Amino acid sequence: MKIIHCADIHLGSKIDNSFPREISARRKEAVRNTFKRLVSYAQSRGVKIILLSGDVFDGDNPFKKDKDFFFSVVANNPDIDFFYLRGNHDLNGERGECQNLKTFSDSWTKYEVGGVTICGIEMTGENCTSLYSTLSLEKSGCNIVMLHGQTATSAGRDKINLSKLKDKNIDYLALGHVHEYKSGALDSRSRGEWAYSGCLEGRGFDETGEKGFIELDIENGKIASRFIPFAENVIYEKPVDITGVKDAYAASLKVKEELALDKKNVYRILLTGEVDYTVDDLVSDVEKYLSNDCLFVRVKDKTRKKIDVRAYDGDTSLKGEFVRTVYASDFSEEDKAKIISYGLKALSGARGIE
């Protein structure tokens, strides 16, 4: 038996406001498209069960377009059972009435499918501490448990205390809430794995890296899992050292030399290293030079400004005195460079000091 575990689709959610309007619209559409592609993938692989571990929607009252889309996808794939456990974002939203949409409540709900028990509970302020003691699973069974929350060392609202789920006969704990893939061993007796599938699509620069879902292969009661990268557009944040470059075009060439940019992906490039402080319009020019190599790029200047101290040896101006005083201080070389860079900008009346 094959099962897909996914979570945190967040249909209808806002996209990072640092993106231009047209990119935001494309990213929002990608969130829907990738869920639709996931279901097509499930059909091609003979998957009969899709676990949705919370936050299918971004809120309790989703836009009609997103609500209709989700329930239509479910209804039009009747040979797949969708197990929808609501999360903290959509806990009070509707569950729908599709025959193949299996739902949960604030008490443990169990389903038996092909020799596998799928059990889940939607966490509330009332059940968040008691749910551990009320979970009962057969030792001889193949047991999957669905929860939505952050792993923690204590129990509470939206907190999952993994230690309280040990030795509970769980073979796979399908979690939602964390937007990146994570997994680990659950039981001290080598039984069970917990895993976050992460979200299907990153929505901003706080959700970088590969996104996708987990495919479970169950044979003779044993569960093997693997993460499947699946995002339509991956968002990356990458540092690039441009020490020694003389201009923005050279910096853009260094970026392309260091990174294999892809036209369908989004990048935030952090320019690092030491450069001449007189380089003007570095960020905007590098963005322009890279704009045709990817879907969208944002560049941040994290460089240190190179200062030729010898040029100020005989300088009797305030700038010269300032540079010599800083270099004679006990600050680290990196801090000296930053202080001098900001100080010279200020003395020159330049704006944009961070």
C-alpha atoms as one frame of an Amber mdcrd trajectory, in Angstrom:
protein
   0.000   0.000   0.000   1.207   3.508  -0.844   0.191   6.577   1.155   1.070
  10.246   0.710   1.574  12.470   3.747   1.378  16.215   3.143   0.409  19.277
   5.173   0.319  23.067   5.353  -0.940  23.789   1.865  -2.388  27.107   3.072
  -4.777  27.712   0.192  -5.649  31.398   0.035  -2.665  32.600   2.034  -0.833
  35.827   1.315   2.456  35.696  -0.543   5.590  37.522   0.650   4.962  41.222
   0.006   8.544  41.699  -1.188   7.520  40.001  -4.444   6.155  42.117  -7.316
   2.420  41.776  -7.915   2.763  39.513 -10.962   5.157  37.165  -9.139   2.841
  37.030  -6.128  -0.049  36.067  -8.401   2.019  33.303  -9.990   3.141  32.004
  -6.611  -0.440  31.972  -5.322  -1.534  29.985  -8.358   1.414  27.616  -7.858
   0.084  26.729  -4.383  -3.109  25.449  -5.999  -1.367  23.870  -8.994   1.033
  21.874  -6.856  -1.754  20.318  -4.816  -3.487  19.354  -8.066  -0.199  17.912
  -9.390   0.263  15.960  -6.165  -3.105  14.265  -6.681  -2.162  13.435 -10.282
   1.093  11.980  -8.993  -0.883   9.879  -6.503  -3.072   8.560  -9.326  -0.033
   7.622 -11.408   1.562   5.785  -8.463  -1.555   3.904  -7.398  -1.773   5.815
  -4.119  -5.149   5.287  -2.457  -4.699   7.462   0.643  -3.571  11.076   1.061
  -3.028  12.333   4.615  -3.589  16.070   5.060  -2.079  16.930   8.453  -3.594
  20.350   8.945  -3.806  23.845   7.448  -5.188  22.927   4.052  -6.614  26.454
   4.172  -4.952  29.566   5.552  -8.012  30.537   7.587 -11.344  29.380   8.936
 -13.243  31.260   6.235 -11.383  30.548   2.983 -12.115  32.334  -0.254 -14.845
  30.609  -2.244 -12.388  30.043  -5.089  -9.990  28.103  -2.839 -12.739  26.201
  -1.048 -14.409  25.161  -4.297 -11.044  24.172  -5.754 -10.099  21.884  -2.861
 -13.435  20.109  -2.531 -13.662  19.732  -6.310 -10.246  18.052  -6.471 -11.308
  15.653  -3.708 -14.704  14.880  -5.253 -13.229  14.319  -8.716 -10.759  11.726
  -7.431 -13.178   9.278  -5.773 -10.704   6.382  -5.829  -8.446   8.228  -3.379
  -9.396   8.710   0.271  -8.337  12.102   1.671  -7.845  12.152   5.452  -8.222
  15.802   6.453  -7.161  16.779   9.968  -7.640  20.502  10.518  -4.769  22.568
  11.928  -4.444  25.762  13.923  -5.206  27.925  10.862  -8.368  26.126   9.716
  -9.529  24.463  12.957 -12.966  26.076  12.884 -13.495  25.777   9.133 -15.874
  23.409   7.382 -14.875  19.833   6.602 -16.929  19.346   3.454 -19.249  16.482
   2.583 -17.353  14.454  -0.034 -17.742  10.696   0.315 -13.979  10.176   0.083
 -13.059  12.945   2.538 -12.404  11.455   5.976 -12.342  13.931   8.831 -11.454
  14.131  12.522 -12.676  15.916  15.634 -11.502  16.933  19.110 -11.513  13.287
  20.246  -9.514  10.419  18.776 -11.038   9.113  15.525  -9.899   5.833  13.960
 -10.202   4.468  10.444  -9.231   0.968   9.343  -7.990   0.783   5.749  -6.349
  -2.268   4.207  -4.907  -3.525   7.480  -3.682  -0.040   8.511  -5.175   2.020
  11.344  -5.243   5.769  10.730  -5.945   7.699  13.906  -6.098  11.437  14.492
  -7.276  14.188  16.805  -7.659  17.936  16.257  -5.906  19.725  19.085  -7.803
  22.250  21.198  -7.183  24.071  24.451  -9.367  21.509  26.203  -7.751  18.283
  24.922  -4.125  19.331  24.437  -2.897  17.743  27.670  -5.276  14.784  27.969
  -4.982  13.444  24.408  -1.861  11.417  25.232  -3.546   9.302  27.903  -6.625
   8.656  25.762  -4.730   7.285  22.739  -5.048   3.504  22.501  -3.595   1.450
  19.626  -3.181  -2.289  19.120   0.394  -3.462  19.558   0.067  -5.938  16.701
  -1.381  -3.364  14.276   0.193  -1.050  11.715  -0.673   2.339  13.172  -0.498
   5.830  11.676  -1.301   8.823  13.891  -2.036  12.333  12.589  -1.419  15.499
  14.651  -0.839  19.183  13.984   1.492  21.221  16.161   5.069  21.990  17.124
   7.162  19.301  18.778   7.989  20.317  22.332   9.168  18.986  25.675   5.861
  19.950  27.285   2.201  19.492  26.397  -0.035  22.407  25.508  -2.058  24.101
  22.790  -0.344  23.471  19.434   2.463  21.641  21.256   3.235  17.948  20.673
   5.209  16.252  23.431   6.948  13.406  21.603   8.051  11.766  24.830   4.398
  11.199  25.768   3.839   9.362  22.463   6.646   6.847  22.958   5.669   3.203
  23.453   2.159   3.967  22.176   2.465   1.467  19.292   2.755   4.246  16.703
   4.480   3.194  13.495   4.299   6.572  11.773   3.395   9.962  13.240   2.220
  12.225  10.385   2.723  15.790  11.580   1.790  19.201  10.238   2.626  22.779
  11.292   6.361  23.016  10.536   6.965  24.146   6.952  10.085  22.116   6.235
  10.749  18.408   6.047  11.922  16.909   9.342  11.864  13.396  10.746  13.195
  11.285  13.575  12.821   8.093  15.575   9.844   8.009  17.912  10.173   4.948
  20.149  12.924   3.745  22.424  12.233   0.249  21.096  12.995   1.273  17.517
   9.319   1.333  16.615   7.910   4.343  14.927   8.986   7.483  13.081   7.724
  11.044  13.413   7.856  13.329  10.394   6.853  16.746   9.147   6.239  16.747
   5.415   6.648  20.524   5.296   4.586  22.699   2.969   4.158  22.003  -0.747
   5.253  25.471  -1.872   7.326  28.114  -0.145   5.412  31.405   0.059   8.271
  33.743   0.934  11.902  34.074   1.908  11.097  32.593   5.323  10.224  29.288
   3.574  13.323  28.561   1.543  14.648  25.252   0.247  13.071  22.151  -1.256
   9.372  21.648  -0.474   7.219  18.602  -1.104   5.591  15.627   0.576   6.367
  12.198   2.041   5.516   8.960   0.283   4.916   5.940   2.506   5.322   2.378
   1.262   3.683  -0.192   3.535   4.481  -3.870   3.154   3.800  -6.611   5.713
   3.009  -3.996   8.342   6.349  -2.196   7.876   6.431   1.435   6.778   9.208
   2.891   4.610   9.136   6.636   4.004  10.872   9.005   1.604  10.655  12.735
   1.028   9.663  13.775  -2.501  10.706  17.329  -3.548   7.752  18.628  -5.553
   7.517  22.435  -5.524   6.747  24.227  -8.770   9.062  27.064  -7.750  11.762
  26.627  -5.107  12.834  29.665  -3.068  16.533  29.768  -2.223  18.665  32.025
  -0.060  22.351  31.813  -0.966  25.453  33.770   0.102  28.016  34.642  -2.583
  31.455  36.053  -1.757  32.297  38.795  -4.268  35.592  39.882  -2.749  37.708
  41.705  -5.310  35.011  42.455  -7.884  35.241  45.876  -9.485  31.656  46.485
 -10.542  28.095  45.158 -10.426  28.381  43.237 -13.698  31.421  41.355 -12.388
  29.451  40.632  -9.209  26.575  39.174 -11.266  29.022  36.934 -13.143  30.397
  35.715  -9.817  26.860  34.863  -8.674  26.195  32.875 -11.865  29.548  31.141
 -11.489  28.728  30.104  -7.913  25.047  29.213  -8.386  23.205  27.227 -11.030
  20.300  29.632 -11.389  17.055  28.155 -12.695  14.444  30.172 -14.577  11.592
  28.610 -12.601  13.028  29.363  -9.151  13.238  32.356  -6.810  16.459  33.549
  -5.159  17.620  35.861  -2.426  21.335  36.451  -2.964  23.400  37.694  -0.025
  26.494  39.430  -1.384  29.365  38.960   1.063  33.094  39.627   1.123  35.112
  42.835   0.807  34.561  45.359  -1.962  35.475  48.956  -2.740  33.047  51.188
  -0.857  32.633  53.429  -3.940  30.689  50.740  -5.857  27.378  52.457  -6.632
  23.974  50.847  -7.227  25.434  47.407  -6.549  22.187  45.774  -5.437  19.859
  47.177  -8.102  22.330  46.542 -10.925  23.064  42.945  -9.897  19.301  42.308
  -9.723  18.915  43.658 -13.257  21.757  41.528 -14.606  20.287  38.359 -13.043
  16.613  39.047 -13.737  16.486  36.921 -16.900  18.153  33.930 -15.266  15.394
  33.121 -12.755  11.741  33.750 -11.938  12.625  36.480  -9.432  15.735  37.618
  -7.599  16.266  39.819  -4.567  19.818  40.902  -3.709  21.037  41.993  -0.282
  24.346  43.758   0.221  26.151  42.121   3.144  29.632  43.068   1.961  32.323
  44.794   3.971  33.636  47.983   2.446  37.323  47.932   1.623  39.154  50.967
   2.952  42.699  51.895   1.947  43.961  53.269   5.247  47.222  54.462   3.664
  45.233  56.914   1.559  44.350  58.743   4.769  47.876  58.885   6.261  48.415
  62.527   5.432  44.766  63.515   5.420  44.233  66.224   8.057  40.478  66.364
   7.481  37.859  64.972   9.830  37.626  61.875   7.567  41.339  61.167   7.908
  41.300  61.586  11.674  38.213  59.360  11.910  39.751  56.516   9.835  43.050
  56.567  11.743  41.279  56.605  15.125  39.114  53.612  14.268  42.046  51.575
  12.940  44.015  52.280  16.116  41.132  50.934  18.240  40.666  47.429  19.687
  37.699  46.566  17.478  37.894  43.473  15.281  38.957  43.990  11.667  35.422
  43.266  10.523  33.921  45.800  12.947  36.535  48.412  11.974  35.562  48.031
   8.331  31.866  48.428   9.150  32.406  51.464  11.380  34.587  53.181   8.801
  32.168  52.391   5.996  29.168  53.817   7.861  31.194  56.767   9.178  32.483
  57.788   5.769  28.977  57.529   4.340  27.680  59.749   7.138  30.485  62.289
   6.709  29.742  62.355   2.972  26.050  62.906   3.604  25.119  59.575   2.016
  21.788  57.945   2.793  20.789  54.316   3.167  22.919  53.462   6.213  21.444
  50.330   7.782
